Amino acid sequence: MAYDDAGPEKGRPVVFLHGATVDHVSMKNTFEPYFLGANDDCRRVYPDFPGHGASDSPLTRADMTALLEDTEAFFRGNFTKPPAVVGYSLGGFVALKLAEKIRFPSLFLIAPPVCTDKTCIKRPATATIITDELTQAQKKTADARYLKLAVKRTAETLQKYTADIPSGFYPGRLTYQALLARRATAANLKIKPAKIESSTTFLVGQQDTLTGYMDQFKLSTKLKDSEYHAFYDCGHFLPHECRQFETLFREWLRMCGPAGA
């Protein structure tokens, strides 16, 4: 798996796992601004999942089991001790599944699905749009994913989204990603909470029509050390819509584990 990193090589490691169809750049753009001053002692690692970004993968391995195997190998091959992990959407699901085998010191999970079959996810049928201040001209140029999932449609959230999320898709990866989604639905992998020892923090939006919010609450009640934060006025794009996001992330980062690689 290809990856990018930042910060001191011997710093406290934190790995960032991105969502489906995008790559590590979305996570790096979102989180690097938080690593200034005292937090610059962390080593930040931003991998690309197989079939995403710069990570190649044969179509024969375009399934969740193979993706989990490759990501587990990445962790075991690059860290002497398990690092703290931030996972967004698909990345959050992967972090939870790997935590069944690896005792990470802490997980920061943003809108993670709890299974791979979307039809089994409890989510709002429609979102309540909290704010819609965009002009028609802004809507015409906005990314389709933003318009579908954002519930605070303002110039500020659109600007944050545009700055953080790479525009468009990767044509060379579409076949892999389509197969991955189809096979993931068929397999319907689920989280096994009894096997997870890691500390977990969930952030979810109650207007999230992609991954929902109730399944995560039920899962959090079954975990041994878990926090759950749900926001009525947010959808799937919590880093851009949630005003408490930076505070919660910085507090998690302060508490998320011992120093050293």
C-alpha positions in Angstrom: 0.0 0.0 0.0 1.3 3.4 -1.0 1.4 6.1 1.7 2.4 9.6 2.5 3.6 10.8 5.9 4.5 13.9 7.9 6.0 14.9 11.2 9.0 13.4 13.0 10.0 9.8 12.2 10.1 8.8 15.9 7.0 10.8 16.8 3.8 9.3 18.2 2.2 7.5 15.2 -1.3 8.2 14.0 -2.6 6.5 10.9 -5.5 8.1 8.8 -7.7 5.8 6.8 -9.8 7.4 4.1 -13.2 6.7 2.7 -14.3 5.0 -0.5 -13.5 6.4 -4.0 -11.1 9.1 -2.7 -7.5 8.6 -1.5 -5.2 9.7 1.3 -5.1 13.3 0.0 -8.6 13.9 1.4 -7.4 12.9 4.9 -4.2 14.8 4.7 -5.9 18.0 3.6 -8.4 17.7 6.4 -6.1 16.9 9.3 -2.7 18.4 8.7 -3.9 21.9 9.7 -4.5 20.5 13.2 -0.8 19.4 13.6 0.8 22.7 14.4 2.6 23.7 17.6 2.4 21.1 20.4 0.8 18.5 18.1 3.7 18.5 15.7 5.4 15.8 17.7 3.1 13.2 16.0 4.1 11.1 13.0 1.1 11.2 10.6 0.7 8.4 8.2 -1.7 8.6 5.3 -2.1 5.3 3.3 -4.0 4.7 0.1 -6.3 1.6 0.3 -5.7 -1.0 -2.4 -7.3 0.1 -5.6 -7.3 3.7 -4.5 -4.9 6.5 -5.2 -1.4 5.2 -5.8 -2.1 1.7 -4.4 -2.5 -0.9 -7.1 -4.6 -4.1 -6.7 -5.6 -6.8 -9.1 -9.3 -7.1 -9.8 -9.2 -10.6 -8.3 -8.6 -9.0 -4.9 -11.4 -6.4 -5.3 -13.2 -7.5 -2.1 -13.3 -6.4 1.5 -11.6 -9.5 2.9 -8.5 -8.9 0.6 -8.6 -5.1 1.5 -8.6 -6.0 5.2 -5.8 -8.5 4.7 -3.6 -5.9 2.9 -4.3 -3.2 5.4 -3.5 -5.5 8.3 -0.2 -6.3 6.6 0.5 -2.6 6.2 0.1 -2.0 9.9 2.1 -5.1 10.9 4.9 -4.3 8.4 5.3 -0.6 9.3 4.8 -0.3 13.1 6.5 -2.1 15.9 3.5 -1.2 18.2 -0.1 -0.5 17.0 -0.6 3.2 16.3 -3.7 5.3 17.0 -6.0 5.3 14.1 -8.4 7.8 12.5 -11.0 6.3 10.1 -13.5 8.1 8.0 -16.5 6.2 6.5 -15.0 3.1 4.9 -11.8 3.8 6.8 -13.7 3.7 10.1 -15.2 0.3 9.2 -11.7 -1.0 8.3 -10.3 0.3 11.6 -13.0 -1.4 13.6 -12.6 -4.7 11.8 -8.8 -4.7 12.2 -9.3 -3.8 15.9 -10.8 -7.3 16.2 -7.2 -8.6 15.7 -5.0 -5.6 16.6 -5.3 -3.7 19.9 -4.9 -0.2 18.8 -4.5 2.3 21.6 -7.4 4.4 20.3 -9.7 4.8 17.3 -11.3 8.1 16.2 -14.2 7.0 13.9 -16.0 9.5 11.7 -19.3 8.2 10.2 -18.2 4.6 10.0 -20.7 2.0 8.7 -21.0 -1.1 10.9 -21.6 -3.5 8.1 -20.8 -3.7 4.3 -24.3 -4.2 3.0 -25.8 -0.8 2.6 -29.3 -2.2 2.6 -28.8 -3.4 6.2 -27.7 0.1 7.5 -30.3 2.0 9.5 -30.2 5.6 8.1 -32.6 8.4 7.4 -34.6 8.0 4.3 -34.1 11.7 3.6 -32.0 14.3 5.3 -33.2 17.5 6.9 -31.3 20.3 5.2 -30.3 22.6 8.0 -29.0 25.5 6.0 -29.1 26.2 2.2 -27.4 29.4 1.5 -25.7 28.5 -1.8 -26.4 30.5 -4.9 -27.5 28.6 -8.1 -24.1 29.4 -9.5 -22.4 27.8 -6.5 -24.6 24.7 -6.8 -23.8 24.3 -10.5 -20.1 24.1 -9.8 -20.3 22.1 -6.5 -19.3 18.4 -6.4 -22.2 16.0 -6.7 -21.2 14.2 -3.5 -21.3 17.5 -1.5 -24.8 18.3 -2.8 -26.0 14.8 -2.0 -24.7 14.5 1.5 -24.1 18.0 2.9 -26.9 19.4 5.1 -25.2 22.7 5.9 -24.9 24.1 2.4 -23.0 27.3 2.9 -20.2 29.0 1.3 -18.0 28.1 4.3 -18.7 24.4 4.2 -18.4 24.3 0.5 -15.1 26.0 0.6 -13.8 23.5 3.3 -15.1 20.6 1.3 -13.5 21.8 -1.9 -10.2 22.4 -0.2 -10.1 19.0 1.5 -11.7 16.5 -1.0 -10.0 15.9 -4.4 -12.4 16.7 -7.2 -13.7 13.9 -9.5 -13.0 10.2 -9.5 -10.1 8.1 -10.7 -11.1 6.4 -14.0 -8.3 3.8 -13.7 -9.8 2.7 -10.3 -13.5 2.7 -11.1 -13.6 -1.0 -12.1 -11.9 -2.0 -8.9 -14.0 0.2 -6.7 -17.3 -0.9 -8.4 -16.3 -4.6 -7.8 -15.3 -3.8 -4.2 -18.7 -2.2 -3.5 -20.7 -5.1 -5.1 -18.7 -7.8 -3.4 -18.8 -6.0 -0.1 -22.6 -5.9 -0.2 -22.8 -9.6 -1.0 -20.4 -10.6 1.8 -22.0 -8.2 4.4 -19.1 -8.3 6.8 -20.1 -7.1 10.3 -18.3 -5.8 13.4 -17.7 -8.2 16.2 -17.6 -6.0 19.4 -16.6 -8.7 21.8 -13.3 -9.0 20.0 -12.4 -5.2 20.2 -10.3 -4.0 23.1 -9.3 -0.6 21.6 -10.7 2.7 23.0 -13.2 4.1 20.5 -14.7 7.5 19.8 -17.6 7.8 17.4 -18.7 11.0 15.6 -21.9 10.7 13.5 -24.4 13.0 11.9 -28.1 12.4 12.5 -28.8 13.5 8.9 -26.3 11.1 7.4 -28.2 9.2 4.6 -25.1 7.2 3.7 -24.0 5.5 7.0 -26.6 6.6 9.5 -26.1 7.1 13.2 -28.2 4.6 15.3 -26.2 1.5 14.4 -23.0 3.2 15.7 -24.8 4.0 19.0 -25.8 0.3 19.5 -22.3 -0.8 18.7 -20.7 1.7 21.1 -22.8 0.4 23.9 -21.3 -3.1 23.3 -17.7 -1.9 23.4 -15.7 -1.9 26.6 -14.3 1.7 26.2 -16.3 3.9 23.9 -17.5 7.5 23.4 -20.4 8.4 21.1 -21.1 11.8 19.7 -24.2 12.4 17.5 -25.0 15.8 15.9 -28.5 16.5 14.7 -27.4 19.3 12.4 -24.7 17.3 10.5 -24.7 14.8 7.7 -21.8 12.7 6.4 -19.3 15.5 6.2 -18.6 16.1 9.9 -15.1 17.7 9.5 -16.8 20.4 7.4 -20.2 20.8 9.1 -19.6 20.0 12.8 -18.5 23.1 14.9 -17.2 20.8 17.7 -15.1 18.7 15.4 -11.8 20.3 15.9 -12.3 20.4 19.7 -13.2 16.7 19.8 -10.3 15.7 17.6 -7.7 17.7 19.5 -9.0 16.2 22.8 -8.9 12.7 21.4 -5.4 13.3 20.0 -4.2 14.5 23.5 -5.5 11.3 25.1 -5.0 8.7 22.3 -1.9 6.9 23.4 1.8 6.8 24.4 4.5 8.5 22.5 7.0 6.7 20.2 6.7 4.7 17.0 
